[in-house]
Amino acid sequence: MKKTILIAGSGGYLGSEMVKDFLSKGYKIKALDRHFFGYKFGDIENKNIEVIQEDIRWIGEDFLRGVDVIINLAGLSNDPSVDLAPAASEDINYIGAVELAKKAKNVGVKKYIFSSSCSVYGQGDDTQLTEESKLRPVSLYAILKAKAEEEILSLSDDNFCVTSLRNSTLYGLSEHRMRFDLVVNLMTLNAWRDGKIFVLGGGEQWRPLMHLKDAINAFERVIEEDNLSKINKQTFNVGSNNQNYKIIQVANLVRNVLPNTKIESIPSDTDKRDYNVLFNKIRQILNFEPRFTVEDGIKEIVEALERKIIDGNDTRTNTVRYYKHLIDTDRVLSDVKLRGRIF
């Protein structure tokens, strides 16, 4: 019998594709999200999905009963978004993630998989970083990931299996919640639309990259691993040793697909992240190896843009810009409402 999985953050870039993938494999899905970006799986006709519009901070334990696995993808994503609302980010990305794990443990959920990030390594040194390397987060987003990860892992015991997946920077097509604030996706859009890519800070910064479909596969490996000693209270870097790239290399990969692209270098860059990561542990323990390449991701995004499956000018594809839009809209509405109504 297939497992029941609650995916928190199910309406996001990774979550919306994960829901579709898992449903196609027969899992029963509880799709939990605030649905800031509007997609609520209305196009899916499947008796195995239950859509829950709620915030992880306020979700009741009753919603968690009967769940076998919780995957927590929820949170304000990326550095600028967290900096826009630091108090809310701490409340959701850190406290909310920990409290969700505690509630899950209370009601007997067997597995909790936390979606962390390789950004917890921050400014790495010249060596490749393993799960044992010192964490040096340089942004509030990464600091909150590291804090949540540590506290959630401490909840694990023989009856509550906790795993943290430190994902590489994702790329690739997400049909219902596309993001053009991720490096490969953004460069591809700029090259396709404007014929130009801007590379900040000289482009010598390292980033580990991974297609979102490979990320989904990694989560499924943890779901289906029955030998809990392999995954309980464990952290895994998720990605491929072959997909550590300097930013300038990513720009050149995009230009290889779109040859008329100009690359312009801008010396300054406020983003201090720089990390080259090793992924041996997940390959050896879970037999995980990504199947998709950066070139695959670039080509599928170009095709989706040309076929108008996605819109590069949609405000929702830039997370922080859309959050600012919501905040500004709320402010305007608050100013004109009387007794909670516009008319």
N, C-alpha and C positions, 0 to 999 in steps of 0.2 A: 504493500500500500504506500502510495507516494506521500511525502511529508507535507505538513501545513507550514508555510513560511510567511512570517510577517516581515514585509520590507518597509522600513521607515525611510522616508525620502523617496517614495516610489514614483513621484511625479517629476523627478529631476532628470538630468542628462544621462546618468548611468541607470538610475532606478526605473525609468520608463521603458528602457530597452530590456532591462533584466526581467521585469514583469512579463513582457511578451515572450521572452525566451523561455522562462520557467513554465509559463502556462502551456507552451507548445510541447513541453516535456512531461506534462501531467501533474505538476505540483499544484497544490491548493494554495492560493495566494491571498493574504490580507494586505491590501495596498494602502499604507498610511502616509498621508501627506497633507500639508496645508494647502497645496495646489495654488501657490502664488502665481504660477505661470500658465494656469488655465486648463491644462490637459488632465482629464479625469477618466480616461479609458472608456469614453462613451462609444467608441467605435468597436469595442471588443464585446463579442457575444460569447460568453463562456461562464458556465455555472460554477467554475472553480475560482472565481475572483470575487472578493468582497472589498469594495472601495470605502475607506474610512477617511473622511476629511477632518483631521484633528492635528493638534500640535503634540510633539512627543513630551512636552512638559506637562501636558494635562491629560494624557491618555490614561484611562482607568485600567485597573488590573483585569477587569472582566473581559476586555478586548484581547487580552493576552492568553487567556485560558484556552487550552487545546492546541496551542501553537507548539510546534516541534523546534523551530529555529527562528531566531530573530536576526535579521541583517539590518544594521543601523547605518544608513547612508545619509541620515537627516542632518541638517545644519545649514547655516549661512556659509556659502562656499566662496572661496578664494580670498586673498588678502585684502583687496579694496573693499569688499562687501563687509568683512568683519570690522575693518577700520571705520566704516560708515556707521555701524551700530555696535560698538564694543560691549556695552552692558548686555544687550540682547544676545549677542554672540556667545558670551560666557554662559548666559542662562541656558541657551539651546545646545551649543556645541560641546560644552563641558558638563555643566550640572544636569542638563536634560538627558544627555547620553548616559551618564552614570546612574541617574534615577531610573531610567528605562531598564537598565541592566538589573538593578535591584528589584524592581517590580517583576521582571521576568524570572528571576531566581525565586522570588516568593511564591509564584504560581506554578512552578515546576517546569518551566521551559528548559529544554535540555542543552541547547546550544545558542550562544550569542556571538555573532561575528561583527566586530567593530571595523568600520571603514576608516582607516587612518591614512597617512600620507608620507611619502618620502621627504616631504618638506620639513619634517621634524629634524632632519639632519642639518638644515640651514646652510651655514657656510662650512662645507667640508674641507678637509685638508687634501693633500695630493694623492692620498691612498684611496682605494675603492672602499666604500662603506658597507659594512655588514650589519646585521641585527644587533651585534654587540658593540658597535661604534658609539661614541659619545654623541648625545643629541645636542645640537646647537641651534635651536629654532630662532629665526630672526624676525618673525612676524607674529602678531597675536593669534592669527589663524593656526599657525604651526604650534605655538605654545599651548593653545587649548587642546589641540589634537594629542600632544604629548601628555598633558595632565590627565585627560580623559582616558587615554590608553592605559596609563599606569594604574589608575584607580579601578578601572573595569577589570583588568587582568587580575587584580588582587581579590576579586569576588569569586574566582574560580574554585571549584572543589570537585569531588568525585561525581557529584550529581549535576554540576553546572559547568559545562565546557565553554571556555571563553578563548577566542582567537582574535588577534588583531592583524589586519592586512594593511601594510604600508604601501599604498598604490603609487605607481609611477604617474607622471602627468599624462592624462588621457587624451586621446584624439579619436576622430572618426565620426561617422554620421549617427546622430540621434534624431530620428524623424520628427518626434513630437516635442522635444525640448532641446533644440540645437543650441550649442554654446560656441560663440566666436570670441571668447575671452581666454581660450586655451591656445598655446603657442602654435601648434601645427594647424589647427582650425583657423585661427586668426590670420596667419601668414597666407594660407591658401585662399581665404576670402579676399584679402588685400591684393594678392597677385592676380586673381581672376577678375576682380571688379575694377581695380585701379592700375594694375600693371606694375605695382611697386610694393616692396617690402622694406620696412624699417627695422634695423637690427640695433638694439640698444647696448651700450657698454662694450662695444667691440665684438660682441658675440662669442666670447671665449668661455662663457658660463656653461657648465654642464647641466643637462637635464636627462633623467631617465624617462622614456616615453613608452606608452602601451595603448593599443587599440582597446576601446571599451568592450568589444566582444571578448577579448582575452581576459579582461578584468572579470566579466561575468563568469567565464569558465573557471577562474581561480576561486571565486566564491562557491561555485558548485562543487569544486574539489573538496572544500572544507565541509560543505553540507553532507556529502556522501562518504566522508572518511569515517569508518566505524571504529578504527583503532584510535581511541581518544588520547592515548598517551603521545601520539604524534602531534596533536594539535592543541591540547588543553594547556592554557596559560602560555601559549606560544605566539610569537610575533614573526611575521614573514614579510620580507620585502617582496613586492609583486611586480614583475616585469621581466626583462631579458637583458643579459649581459651584452647582447648585440645591439641593444637600442638605447645605450647611453650616447647622447649626442651633445656637441656644442651647439649653441644657438645659431651660429653662422652656418653650421653644417645642415641644420634644419632648413634654413633659408635656401641653401643650394639644392636640397632635395625638392623643394617646392618649385624652384626655377627649372629643374630637370623636367618636371611635368608640364610647366607653363613657361616655355623658353623665352618669351618676350618680357619676362619680369626683370625689373631693375631692383638691385639691392642697395639700399642707402644705410650707411653706418652712422649712428649717433653716439658720440663718446660717453655721455652721461647715462646712468641707469640707477634709479633709486632702489631697484630690486636687488638685494644682496645674496639671494639664494644661489648656491653653486655646489652641486653634489653629484658625484659619480658613484653609482651604487652597484653592489654585487647581488645576484639573485640565485646563488648556488643552493641555498637552504630549501627554498620552495621547489626547486627542480629535483633535488635529491629526496626530499621527504614526501612530496605530493605528486611527483612526476609531472610537474607543470612546466610547460614551455609555450610561450606565445606563438600563434600561427600567422598573425597578420604583421605587415611591415608598415612603416611610415608612408611609403609610396602607395600602398593599398588605401590608406586613409585619405591621402591627398586626392587620389583619383576618384574615390567614391563621393567625396565632398564636391569636387568639380562637377561630376555628373549630376548630383542632386541639385546644385545651383543652376545648372543649365536646363534641367528638366523642371525647375521651379518647385521642387519638392520642399525646399527650404528657402527662406528669404533672408539674405544677408543684411537687409536694412530693418528687420524686425527688432524693435527695442528689447524684446524679451531674450534675444540671443546674447546680450551683454548683461551679465548678472547685476553688477553694481549699478549700471545705468537704469535698469528696470526697477531695482529697489528704490533708487532716488525718485523715479517716476511715481511709484506707489506712495512714497512719503509725501511728495509734493501734492499729489492728488488728494491724499487724506487731509492735508493741511487746508487745501482749498475747500473741500467739502465740509470740513469742520467749521470753517468761517461762515458758510452760507446756510447751514442747516438750522432749523428751529424745531424743537421738540423731536429731534432725531430724523427730520424729514426735509427734503429739498422742496417739494411742492405739497 
